[in-house]
Structures are given as structure tokens and as C-alpha cells.
Amino acid sequence: MCAHIRAQWAAPGQVKIALACWVVNMDTARYFGDNPPAREEMRLPPEGTAQWDEDLTSRVIGHLAARMNALATALPTTDEHLTITVPLVLT
């Protein structure tokens, strides 16, 4: 599994977290044959060929939302990410 995550300020005391997940086929036989997946296979478009896994992304962002006390449910972005807003807690 691979993931892309980004964080940015949403408002004072709040951070917006965007997440996209995908699965890359790294079958062992390819490695034994000295033919691992190319970099392009391991990246989301436009740089690569990997496909976004919406179900996996939804499950992962749901776990993050629960543990980080998200302020609302996850929302989709225009670039295949799901976004939550969480309180910023400085310790």
C-alpha cells in the first residue's frame, strides 16, 4: 500500500489533512526475476500509472478521523484525495 498525505492550515487551531491511498502490485516473482515495478507504476497520475483506491482511502481516513477527533466527515477533493479537518493540539 502507498499513500500520499498533505496537511495545511484550515483556520486558527485547525489543520486540513488530505489523503489518497493506492495498492501497488509488488509480487515477489518480479523481484526474484530482477524486474521490480517501475517508479511510474508506484505513483498516481499524472506522474504514474497507479490507480487510486477509494475504498482503502475511505477506511484509512476514517481511522485517522476517529483518532484525531475530526470536526466533520471526510470530503472528496478534485485530485482523488479525501480530506478531514482536525483540531491542532500542541503539547
N, CA and C atoms as a LAMMPS dump frame, in Angstrom:
ITEM: TIMESTEP
0
ITEM: NUMBER OF ATOMS
273
ITEM: BOX BOUNDS ff ff ff
-5.0000000000000000e+02 5.0000000000000000e+02
-5.0000000000000000e+02 5.0000000000000000e+02
-5.0000000000000000e+02 5.0000000000000000e+02
ITEM: ATOMS id mol type element x y z
1 1 1 N 0.836 -1.168 0
2 1 2 C 0 0 0
3 1 3 C 0.884 1.235 0
4 2 1 N 0.461 2.225 -0.738
5 2 2 C 1.153 3.512 -0.754
6 2 3 C 0.14 4.594 -0.391
7 3 1 N 0.626 5.693 0.112
8 3 2 C -0.271 6.784 0.479
9 3 3 C 0.394 8.122 0.195
10 4 1 N -0.434 9.098 -0.126
11 4 2 C 0.007 10.475 -0.256
12 4 3 C -0.801 11.273 0.748
13 5 1 N -0.121 12.008 1.588
14 5 2 C -0.799 12.797 2.611
15 5 3 C -0.259 14.208 2.587
16 6 1 N -1.153 15.157 2.772
17 6 2 C -0.715 16.544 2.873
18 6 3 C -1.522 17.239 3.969
19 7 1 N -0.904 18.208 4.598
20 7 2 C -1.556 18.953 5.673
21 7 3 C -1.378 20.445 5.406
22 8 1 N -2.406 21.197 5.741
23 8 2 C -2.323 22.653 5.589
24 8 3 C -3.225 23.3 6.627
25 9 1 N -2.916 24.539 6.952
26 9 2 C -3.748 25.266 7.896
27 9 3 C -5.147 25.436 7.313
28 10 1 N -6.157 25.211 8.138
29 10 2 C -7.541 25.397 7.703
30 10 3 C -8.111 26.667 8.324
31 11 1 N -7.788 26.903 9.581
32 11 2 C -8.247 28.056 10.355
33 11 3 C -7.385 28.074 11.615
34 12 1 N -7.455 29.145 12.39
35 12 2 C -6.681 29.128 13.642
36 12 3 C -7.061 27.915 14.499
37 13 1 N -6.07 27.115 14.853
38 13 2 C -6.296 25.945 15.682
39 13 3 C -6.827 24.728 14.934
40 14 1 N -6.835 24.786 13.593
41 14 2 C -7.342 23.667 12.802
42 14 3 C -6.403 23.365 11.631
43 15 1 N -6.298 22.083 11.31
44 15 2 C -5.46 21.64 10.203
45 15 3 C -6.309 20.763 9.282
46 16 1 N -6.15 20.965 7.986
47 16 2 C -6.831 20.149 6.988
48 16 3 C -5.855 19.07 6.528
49 17 1 N -6.283 17.813 6.583
50 17 2 C -5.454 16.684 6.175
51 17 3 C -6.106 16.007 4.975
52 18 1 N -5.349 15.869 3.886
53 18 2 C -5.836 15.21 2.672
54 18 3 C -5.048 13.927 2.477
55 19 1 N -5.748 12.864 2.082
56 19 2 C -5.124 11.55 1.958
57 19 3 C -5.607 10.841 0.703
58 20 1 N -4.675 10.179 0.021
59 20 2 C -5.007 9.285 -1.088
60 20 3 C -4.192 8.013 -0.895
61 21 1 N -4.829 6.853 -1.071
62 21 2 C -4.145 5.565 -0.926
63 21 3 C -4.3 4.758 -2.21
64 22 1 N -3.323 3.931 -2.469
65 22 2 C -3.404 3.013 -3.589
66 22 3 C -2.53 1.811 -3.287
67 23 1 N -2.766 0.733 -3.999
68 23 2 C -2.024 -0.505 -3.805
69 23 3 C -1.176 -0.746 -5.042
70 24 1 N 0.063 -1.092 -4.828
71 24 2 C 0.978 -1.386 -5.93
72 24 3 C 1.28 -2.878 -5.905
73 25 1 N 1.187 -3.522 -7.045
74 25 2 C 1.486 -4.939 -7.137
75 25 3 C 2.997 -5.114 -7.165
76 26 1 N 3.541 -5.592 -6.062
77 26 2 C 4.98 -5.829 -5.972
78 26 3 C 5.207 -7.316 -5.763
79 27 1 N 4.691 -8.127 -6.664
80 27 2 C 4.763 -9.56 -6.439
81 27 3 C 6.218 -10.029 -6.406
82 28 1 N 6.457 -10.971 -5.506
83 28 2 C 7.816 -11.441 -5.232
84 28 3 C 8.509 -11.992 -6.472
85 29 1 N 7.762 -12.637 -7.342
86 29 2 C 8.369 -13.22 -8.539
87 29 3 C 9.034 -12.156 -9.398
88 30 1 N 8.452 -10.967 -9.427
89 30 2 C 9.065 -9.896 -10.22
90 30 3 C 10.424 -9.519 -9.641
91 31 1 N 10.521 -9.512 -8.308
92 31 2 C 11.798 -9.17 -7.691
93 31 3 C 12.828 -10.27 -7.893
94 32 1 N 12.403 -11.527 -7.761
95 32 2 C 13.33 -12.631 -7.999
96 32 3 C 13.808 -12.623 -9.438
97 33 1 N 12.97 -12.187 -10.349
98 33 2 C 13.333 -12.106 -11.758
99 33 3 C 14.074 -10.818 -12.072
100 34 1 N 14.414 -10.036 -11.017
101 34 2 C 15.135 -8.772 -11.171
102 34 3 C 14.364 -7.802 -12.067
103 35 1 N 13.044 -7.758 -11.878
104 35 2 C 12.21 -6.88 -12.675
105 35 3 C 11.166 -6.199 -11.768
106 36 1 N 11.618 -5.402 -10.784
107 36 2 C 10.659 -4.767 -9.869
108 36 3 C 9.778 -3.756 -10.614
109 37 1 N 8.659 -3.374 -10.011
110 37 2 C 7.798 -2.374 -10.64
111 37 3 C 8.578 -1.087 -10.919
112 38 1 N 8.291 -0.486 -12.042
113 38 2 C 8.917 0.799 -12.377
114 38 3 C 8.359 1.886 -11.471
115 39 1 N 9.106 2.957 -11.311
116 39 2 C 8.65 4.073 -10.481
117 39 3 C 7.272 4.575 -10.917
118 40 1 N 7.042 4.599 -12.218
119 40 2 C 5.773 5.104 -12.739
120 40 3 C 4.595 4.248 -12.261
121 41 1 N 4.858 2.942 -12.046
122 41 2 C 3.797 2.048 -11.572
123 41 3 C 3.424 2.333 -10.125
124 42 1 N 4.311 2.942 -9.384
125 42 2 C 4.087 3.16 -7.965
126 42 3 C 3.561 4.556 -7.656
127 43 1 N 3.246 5.345 -8.667
128 43 2 C 2.786 6.716 -8.444
129 43 3 C 1.431 6.938 -9.077
130 44 1 N 0.669 7.803 -8.444
131 44 2 C -0.616 8.196 -9.01
132 44 3 C -0.399 9.094 -10.211
133 45 1 N -1.368 9.155 -11.132
134 45 2 C -1.28 10.092 -12.251
135 45 3 C -1.189 11.525 -11.721
136 46 1 N -0.566 12.456 -12.41
137 46 2 C -0.111 12.353 -13.781
138 46 3 C 1.294 11.774 -13.919
139 47 1 N 2.037 11.609 -12.821
140 47 2 C 3.406 11.104 -12.933
141 47 3 C 3.469 9.606 -13.169
142 48 1 N 2.43 8.877 -12.758
143 48 2 C 2.5 7.427 -12.834
144 48 3 C 1.225 6.779 -13.337
145 49 1 N 1.163 5.465 -13.145
146 49 2 C 0.045 4.686 -13.669
147 49 3 C -0.802 4.044 -12.573
148 50 1 N -0.414 4.167 -11.311
149 50 2 C -1.166 3.543 -10.216
150 50 3 C -2.581 4.112 -10.153
151 51 1 N -3.501 3.28 -9.684
152 51 2 C -4.901 3.689 -9.583
153 51 3 C -5.269 3.955 -8.125
154 52 1 N -5.967 5.059 -7.898
155 52 2 C -6.449 5.426 -6.576
156 52 3 C -7.433 4.376 -6.087
157 53 1 N -7.324 3.989 -4.827
158 53 2 C -8.237 3.024 -4.217
159 53 3 C -9.149 3.78 -3.261
160 54 1 N -10.326 4.132 -3.751
161 54 2 C -11.252 4.956 -2.968
162 54 3 C -11.692 4.263 -1.683
163 55 1 N -11.957 2.958 -1.744
164 55 2 C -12.405 2.231 -0.566
165 55 3 C -11.319 2.212 0.509
166 56 1 N -10.089 1.919 0.113
167 56 2 C -8.973 1.907 1.061
168 56 3 C -8.757 3.299 1.644
169 57 1 N -8.782 4.317 0.805
170 57 2 C -8.608 5.693 1.272
171 57 3 C -9.693 6.05 2.288
172 58 1 N -10.913 5.658 1.998
173 58 2 C -12.033 5.942 2.894
174 58 3 C -11.841 5.28 4.258
175 59 1 N -11.405 4.027 4.255
176 59 2 C -11.181 3.329 5.528
177 59 3 C -10.054 3.974 6.331
178 60 1 N -8.953 4.303 5.663
179 60 2 C -7.805 4.89 6.363
180 60 3 C -8.158 6.275 6.905
181 61 1 N -8.809 7.108 6.089
182 61 2 C -9.154 8.457 6.562
183 61 3 C -10.178 8.365 7.698
184 62 1 N -11.038 7.346 7.653
185 62 2 C -11.992 7.141 8.749
186 62 3 C -11.292 6.844 10.063
187 63 1 N -10.254 6.011 10.017
188 63 2 C -9.473 5.718 11.225
189 63 3 C -8.753 6.972 11.711
190 64 1 N -8.158 7.716 10.786
191 64 2 C -7.493 8.964 11.184
192 64 3 C -8.485 9.943 11.806
193 65 1 N -9.646 10.066 11.191
194 65 2 C -10.67 10.996 11.686
195 65 3 C -11.068 10.646 13.113
196 66 1 N -11.247 9.367 13.394
197 66 2 C -11.638 8.95 14.739
198 66 3 C -10.544 9.239 15.765
199 67 1 N -9.314 8.965 15.4
200 67 2 C -8.207 9.143 16.344
201 67 3 C -7.784 10.596 16.508
202 68 1 N -8.047 11.401 15.495
203 68 2 C -7.632 12.805 15.558
204 68 3 C -8.796 13.741 15.877
205 69 1 N -9.948 13.161 16.23
206 69 2 C -11.135 13.951 16.593
207 69 3 C -11.518 14.935 15.5
208 70 1 N -11.701 14.418 14.296
209 70 2 C -12.067 15.27 13.156
210 70 3 C -13.339 16.053 13.464
211 71 1 N -13.41 17.249 12.903
212 71 2 C -14.529 18.141 13.154
213 71 3 C -15.73 17.844 12.269
214 72 1 N -15.53 17.067 11.204
215 72 2 C -16.62 16.705 10.286
216 72 3 C -16.21 15.446 9.528
217 73 1 N -17.114 14.905 8.75
218 73 2 C -16.795 13.72 7.95
219 73 3 C -15.866 14.101 6.797
220 74 1 N -15.227 13.098 6.233
221 74 2 C -14.276 13.32 5.135
222 74 3 C -14.996 13.815 3.889
223 75 1 N -14.34 14.734 3.199
224 75 2 C -14.868 15.292 1.952
225 75 3 C -13.9 15.004 0.814
226 76 1 N -14.403 14.732 -0.393
227 76 2 C -13.514 14.488 -1.534
228 76 3 C -12.932 15.787 -2.073
229 77 1 N -11.766 15.666 -2.682
230 77 2 C -11.144 16.796 -3.375
231 77 3 C -11.227 16.517 -4.878
232 78 1 N -10.759 17.458 -5.664
233 78 2 C -10.777 17.277 -7.116
234 78 3 C -9.618 16.413 -7.604
235 79 1 N -8.663 16.084 -6.727
236 79 2 C -7.496 15.297 -7.142
237 79 3 C -7.41 13.945 -6.43
238 80 1 N -8.555 13.288 -6.25
239 80 2 C -8.626 11.936 -5.704
240 80 3 C -8.036 11.8 -4.31
241 81 1 N -8.312 12.742 -3.451
242 81 2 C -7.965 12.666 -2.036
243 81 3 C -9.263 12.789 -1.247
244 82 1 N -9.233 12.333 -0.005
245 82 2 C -10.31 12.618 0.931
246 82 3 C -9.712 13.499 2.01
247 83 1 N -10.477 14.479 2.465
248 83 2 C -9.96 15.496 3.376
249 83 3 C -10.771 15.561 4.661
250 84 1 N -10.058 15.675 5.775
251 84 2 C -10.696 15.926 7.062
252 84 3 C -10.066 17.172 7.675
253 85 1 N -10.812 17.816 8.533
254 85 2 C -10.285 18.948 9.306
255 85 3 C -10.232 18.519 10.761
256 86 1 N -9.084 18.716 11.369
257 86 2 C -8.863 18.273 12.746
258 86 3 C -8.367 19.439 13.589
259 87 1 N -8.633 19.387 14.907
260 87 2 C -8.086 20.423 15.772
261 87 3 C -6.572 20.251 15.906
262 88 1 N -5.874 21.368 15.985
263 88 2 C -4.43 21.339 16.178
264 88 3 C -4.167 21.327 17.685
265 89 1 N -3.497 20.287 18.132
266 89 2 C -3.199 20.15 19.548
267 89 3 C -1.684 20.196 19.711
268 90 1 N -1.199 21.223 20.357
269 90 2 C 0.243 21.366 20.609
270 90 3 C 0.522 20.926 22.029
271 91 1 N 1.465 20.011 22.174
272 91 2 C 1.796 19.544 23.517
273 91 3 C 3.23 19.849 23.852
